[in-house]
Amino acid sequence: VNQLQRNIVWGQRGNYLEVPTDCPPRDERLGWTGDAQVFIRTGCFNRDVAAFFTKWCLDLADAQYEDGSFPHVAPDVLRPRGPDAKPDPARGSAAWADAGIICPWTIYLCYGDTRILERQYDSMAAWIAWREQTSSDLIHGGACFGDWLAVDGGTPRDLIATAYFARTAELMARTAAVLGRRDDARRYATLVRRVRTAFNREFVTPAGRVAGNTQTAYLLARLERFDGLAIL
């Protein structure tokens, strides 16, 4: 176990150079958002990465599209350039783009510094607004890489996206509460309950079975109890 932890630390050292990369080969050396949000809590445990992620969150906000969606990497060196360039149709992929909410919140959670929440607030709010606007009855069926590298690959992508919608809306409500934005906190808390209701209606049977019947589906469906009034 100790050797595994040492390997994890060395993996972090090799990947936390200027941006939180995925791994050394090919274009994995970019600031991939999905990898950043999955590993950030471990990264905070291993090292003091507050300044590192404060800088990278600025990169992410700078790369955000005008409609509020986030790209897959930050800085967004993959974005087409030129007068005829069109937005990436796969932008805003669930779990990847959700780094725009999860990473600032995790830095606050680990270090207790509200400045990153204040600095990223407008960017975070724009992402939630995009999610809501591009959903159908609060079921988010937009771009999603899915359960990346899963053996079974049977988890519905709209289930993944909607679960992340609920989670990031919850973190947005908590962020607003921490910053004393009570009206926003109430509004986002209401959104959380609505998204969770939509998720249960769409993906959970009366017997408690979750669509896809995969480990990922059941893991994502295990959303912690959220009482909006408790955070206000």
C-alpha positions as CSV (number, residue, x, y, z in Angstrom):
1,V,0.0,0.0,0.0
2,N,2.8,2.4,0.8
3,Q,4.5,1.7,-2.5
4,L,1.2,2.4,-4.3
5,Q,0.9,5.7,-2.5
6,R,4.5,6.6,-3.5
7,N,3.6,5.7,-7.1
8,I,0.6,8.0,-7.0
9,V,2.8,10.9,-5.7
10,W,5.3,10.3,-8.4
11,G,2.5,10.2,-11.0
12,Q,1.3,13.6,-9.7
13,R,4.8,15.0,-9.9
14,G,5.1,13.9,-13.5
15,N,1.7,15.3,-14.5
16,Y,1.4,18.6,-12.5
17,L,3.7,20.7,-14.7
18,E,2.1,24.1,-15.5
19,V,-1.3,22.3,-16.2
20,P,-2.8,19.1,-14.7
21,T,-2.1,16.7,-17.6
22,D,-3.4,13.2,-18.1
23,C,-0.2,11.2,-18.9
24,P,3.0,11.7,-21.0
25,P,2.1,10.4,-24.5
26,R,0.6,12.3,-27.4
27,D,-2.1,15.0,-26.7
28,E,-2.6,13.6,-23.2
29,R,0.0,16.1,-22.2
30,L,-2.8,18.8,-22.3
31,G,-4.8,20.2,-19.4
32,W,-7.6,17.6,-19.6
33,T,-10.5,18.7,-17.5
34,G,-11.9,15.2,-16.7
35,D,-8.6,14.0,-15.3
36,A,-8.2,17.2,-13.3
37,Q,-11.5,17.0,-11.6
38,V,-11.2,13.3,-10.8
39,F,-7.7,13.6,-9.2
40,I,-7.9,17.1,-7.6
41,R,-8.9,15.9,-4.2
42,T,-6.0,13.4,-4.1
43,G,-3.8,16.1,-5.5
44,C,-4.7,18.4,-2.6
45,F,-4.0,15.6,-0.1
46,N,-0.5,14.9,-1.5
47,R,0.7,18.4,-2.1
48,D,-0.2,22.1,-1.6
49,V,-1.8,22.7,-5.0
50,A,-3.9,25.8,-4.2
51,A,-1.8,28.2,-6.3
52,F,-1.5,25.6,-9.1
53,F,-5.2,25.1,-9.4
54,T,-6.1,28.7,-8.9
55,K,-4.0,29.5,-12.0
56,W,-5.5,26.6,-14.0
57,C,-9.1,27.5,-13.1
58,L,-8.3,30.9,-14.7
59,D,-7.2,29.0,-17.8
60,L,-10.4,27.1,-17.8
61,A,-12.5,30.3,-17.4
62,D,-10.6,31.9,-20.2
63,A,-11.3,28.9,-22.5
64,Q,-15.0,28.9,-21.7
65,Y,-17.3,29.4,-24.7
66,E,-19.5,32.4,-24.8
67,D,-22.6,30.2,-24.3
68,G,-21.2,29.0,-21.0
69,S,-19.9,25.6,-22.0
70,F,-16.4,24.4,-21.2
71,P,-13.9,22.7,-23.6
72,H,-12.2,19.4,-22.9
73,V,-8.8,20.9,-22.2
74,A,-7.5,24.2,-20.7
75,P,-5.8,26.1,-22.1
76,D,-7.9,25.1,-25.1
77,V,-5.2,24.5,-27.7
78,L,-7.5,22.1,-29.6
79,R,-10.1,24.8,-30.5
80,P,-10.3,25.5,-34.3
81,R,-9.1,29.0,-35.1
82,G,-9.9,31.3,-38.0
83,P,-12.9,33.2,-39.4
84,D,-14.7,30.0,-40.5
85,A,-14.0,28.0,-37.3
86,K,-17.1,26.5,-35.6
87,P,-17.5,25.6,-32.0
88,D,-16.7,22.1,-31.0
89,P,-20.0,20.1,-31.1
90,A,-18.7,17.9,-28.3
91,R,-17.9,20.7,-25.9
92,G,-19.5,20.6,-22.5
93,S,-19.0,16.9,-22.1
94,A,-20.3,15.7,-18.7
95,A,-17.6,14.9,-16.1
96,W,-15.0,16.7,-18.2
97,A,-16.5,20.2,-18.4
98,D,-17.9,19.8,-14.9
99,A,-14.3,20.6,-13.7
100,G,-15.4,24.2,-14.0
101,I,-17.5,23.6,-10.9
102,I,-15.8,20.8,-9.1
103,C,-12.2,22.1,-9.1
104,P,-12.9,25.5,-7.6
105,W,-15.2,24.0,-4.9
106,T,-12.6,21.3,-4.1
107,I,-9.8,23.9,-3.6
108,Y,-12.1,25.9,-1.3
109,L,-13.0,22.7,0.6
110,C,-9.4,21.7,1.1
111,Y,-7.9,25.1,1.9
112,G,-10.8,27.2,3.1
113,D,-10.0,30.1,0.8
114,T,-13.2,31.7,-0.6
115,R,-11.3,33.8,-3.1
116,I,-11.3,31.1,-5.8
117,L,-15.1,30.8,-5.5
118,E,-15.5,34.6,-5.8
119,R,-13.2,34.7,-8.8
120,Q,-14.8,31.8,-10.6
121,Y,-18.4,32.5,-9.6
122,D,-19.6,34.0,-12.9
123,S,-17.9,31.3,-14.9
124,M,-19.5,28.6,-12.7
125,A,-22.9,30.2,-13.0
126,A,-22.6,30.4,-16.8
127,W,-21.9,26.7,-16.9
128,I,-25.0,25.8,-14.9
129,A,-27.1,28.1,-17.0
130,W,-25.8,26.3,-20.2
131,R,-26.6,23.0,-18.6
132,E,-30.1,24.0,-17.8
133,Q,-30.7,25.6,-21.2
134,T,-29.5,22.6,-23.2
135,S,-31.4,20.0,-21.2
136,S,-34.8,18.6,-22.1
137,D,-37.1,18.5,-19.0
138,L,-33.8,18.7,-17.0
139,I,-32.5,15.5,-18.5
140,H,-29.1,16.5,-20.1
141,G,-28.5,14.6,-23.3
142,G,-25.7,16.7,-24.8
143,A,-22.2,15.7,-25.6
144,C,-20.7,13.1,-23.2
145,F,-17.6,10.9,-23.5
146,G,-19.6,8.4,-21.5
147,D,-18.0,5.9,-19.0
148,W,-14.6,6.3,-20.4
149,L,-12.7,3.0,-20.9
150,A,-15.5,1.0,-19.1
151,V,-15.4,-2.7,-19.8
152,D,-19.2,-3.0,-20.2
153,G,-19.8,0.5,-21.6
154,G,-23.5,0.1,-20.9
155,T,-24.1,3.2,-18.8
156,P,-26.5,5.6,-20.6
157,R,-24.7,8.9,-21.4
158,D,-27.7,11.0,-20.6
159,L,-27.8,9.3,-17.1
160,I,-24.1,10.3,-16.6
161,A,-24.7,13.9,-17.8
162,T,-27.9,14.3,-15.7
163,A,-26.2,12.9,-12.5
164,Y,-23.4,15.4,-13.0
165,F,-25.9,18.1,-13.6
166,A,-27.5,17.4,-10.2
167,R,-24.1,17.3,-8.5
168,T,-22.7,20.5,-9.9
169,A,-26.0,22.3,-9.3
170,E,-25.6,21.3,-5.6
171,L,-22.1,22.6,-5.5
172,M,-23.2,25.8,-7.1
173,A,-25.9,26.2,-4.4
174,R,-23.3,25.6,-1.7
175,T,-20.9,28.0,-3.3
176,A,-23.6,30.7,-3.4
177,A,-24.3,30.0,0.3
178,V,-20.6,30.3,1.3
179,L,-20.4,33.6,-0.5
180,G,-23.5,35.0,1.1
181,R,-25.6,35.0,-2.1
182,R,-28.7,33.8,-0.4
183,D,-31.1,34.3,-3.3
184,D,-28.8,32.5,-5.7
185,A,-28.4,29.7,-3.1
186,R,-32.1,29.2,-2.9
187,R,-32.5,29.2,-6.6
188,Y,-29.8,26.6,-7.2
189,A,-31.1,24.5,-4.3
190,T,-34.5,24.4,-6.0
191,L,-32.8,23.4,-9.3
192,V,-31.0,20.5,-7.5
193,R,-34.3,19.1,-6.3
194,R,-35.9,19.4,-9.7
195,V,-32.9,17.7,-11.5
196,R,-32.9,14.9,-8.9
197,T,-36.6,14.4,-9.4
198,A,-36.2,14.3,-13.1
199,F,-33.3,11.8,-12.7
200,N,-35.3,9.4,-10.6
201,R,-38.3,9.7,-12.9
202,E,-36.2,8.9,-16.0
203,F,-33.6,6.4,-14.8
204,V,-34.8,4.7,-11.7
205,T,-37.6,2.0,-11.7
206,P,-40.1,1.7,-8.8
207,A,-38.1,-1.4,-7.7
208,G,-35.0,0.7,-7.4
209,R,-33.1,-0.5,-10.5
210,V,-31.1,2.1,-12.3
211,A,-30.9,2.3,-16.1
212,G,-28.0,0.5,-17.6
213,N,-27.7,-1.8,-14.6
214,T,-23.9,-1.0,-14.4
215,Q,-21.6,-0.2,-11.5
216,T,-21.2,3.3,-12.8
217,A,-25.0,3.9,-13.0
218,Y,-25.6,2.8,-9.4
219,L,-22.6,4.8,-8.2
220,L,-23.8,8.0,-9.8
221,A,-27.3,7.4,-8.6
222,R,-26.1,7.4,-5.0
223,L,-26.5,11.1,-4.5
224,E,-26.1,12.4,-1.0
225,R,-29.2,13.8,0.8
226,F,-29.5,17.4,0.0
227,D,-31.7,19.8,2.0
228,G,-31.5,23.2,0.4
229,L,-32.6,25.0,3.6
230,A,-29.7,23.5,5.5
231,I,-27.1,25.5,3.7
232,L,-28.9,28.9,3.7
